[in-house]
């Protein structure tokens, strides 16, 4: 059984991967959860069922985070259900690998629109309902630091998330709202699912801990940043990557 429900948290891109693991971990720790999805309603509903079967509270919320009208409606439904927002976890994102010469303007704009503008929109519409002492957690990537040999658009979008988060942290600190970033390294998600065995070994060799991460391990970092133990941490980027990138 989950712990007694305390506060409500909205997680974008929560039907699979890190978002799914985060939603389930939140419920285990007593949070009510908004499970956002873009198109995969079945998987989102599965997350909600798993939470409710353990005595937790959750709702599925459809929205393309890059669409302002859909985001506004999602926040409206979340507030109708939970009345306020304690935490916003901006996890939704896309990564389509392409070398720069083959990168089109459409590729660039789609990635920026989802990863960076989506983070902006969800924050913009959620912020009026985030309680004093609340939390905003945005997802970047190790590639925001290191760059990418096949994802200039992705790395740029994630570096933008870090700059946005630092700026917002300065603006909302007087409301005791913290804004932090989690930058995962290679993690067992759809992004690396199609790796060849050699590429997989390459990733493992490049990581001091000798393996890729698990979605649940990233979720643990979210739980910490939402907790009272992190109330004096803001404007920071937590690198959860097995030592792949150290700063």
Secondary structure, DSSP 8 states (H G I E B T S, - for coil): -------EEEESS-SSHHHHHHHHHHHHTT-EEEEEESS-HHHHHHHHHHHHHTT--EEEEE--TT-HHHHHHHHHHHHHHHSSEEEEEE---------GGG--HHHHHHHHIIIIIHHHHHHHHHGGGEEEEEEEEEE--THHHH--TT-HHHHHHHHHHHHHHHHHHHHHGGGT-EEEEEEE-SBSSTTTTT--HHHHHHHHHHSTTSS-B-HHHHHHHHHHHHSGGGTT--S-EEEESTTSS--
